[in-house]
Amino acid sequence: MSKLKPGEFSKRVCELAMQIPKGKVTTYGLLAVAAGGHPILAQMITSILGKSKEVEKIPFHRIVYSNGKIWTNPKYDKIRQKLYEEEGIKINNKNRIVDFEKHIFVFEEKKYFVYMLKCNDNTLYTGITTSLERRLKEHNDSKLGAKYTKLRRPVELIYSKEFANRSLATIEEARIKKLSRQEKLDFVGI
């Protein structure tokens, strides 16, 4: 991730928000990352978009929370519900998008991998990368490995799956991280 000039991140957020097509959504965090920022900057997205000169054109309803939950406010709920219906996006009674993964908009075309490592102490580590070979070497041999794995070397790759973009890989990584240790082992067939 390269360092952005002041104002560049905000400009990029607005440009990308305008690219989200009808019938698709993205998350605050994925938008922040696609704009060149860290996922923690997701907290700033609404504020940035609200200050845009083109605020009336921004499809705020297409930017949702990472769990598929939509933003609600009594002042805007009816308008947003109508927009979701027009775009073929169904919302359940918990204000979450039905079939969320099918509605995720892809900003980038770079391939990503979700991977799982078995550490020397038999614990498991899950992450995402654009290069499995490079990342495994970093985990085992360099200062660039995760803090968790640096203390548990060597590590062994026990699972990986390729995804067409970071958005889909991030969703899968989060799903795997929520699994118990035994569920993870069952998932990878160990």
Sequence and secondary structure as in RCSB ss.txt:
>XXXX:A:sequence
MSKLKPGEFSKRVCELAMQIPKGKVTTYGLLAVAAGGHPILAQMITSILGKSKEVEKIPFHRIVYSNGKIWTNPK
YDKIRQKLYEEEGIKINNKNRIVDFEKHIFVFEEKKYFVYMLKCNDNTLYTGITTSLERRLKEHNDSKLGAKYTK
LRRPVELIYSKEFANRSLATIEEARIKKLSRQEKLDFVGI
>XXXX:A:secstr
     TTHHHHHHHHHHHH  TT BEEHHHHHHHTTS GGGGGGHHHHHHT TTGGG  GGGEE TTSB    TT
THHHHHHHHHHTT  B TTSBBTTGGGGB       EEEEEEE TTS EEEEEES HHHHHHHHHHSTTS HHHH
TT S EEEEEEEESSHHHHHHHHHHHHTS HHHHHHHHT 
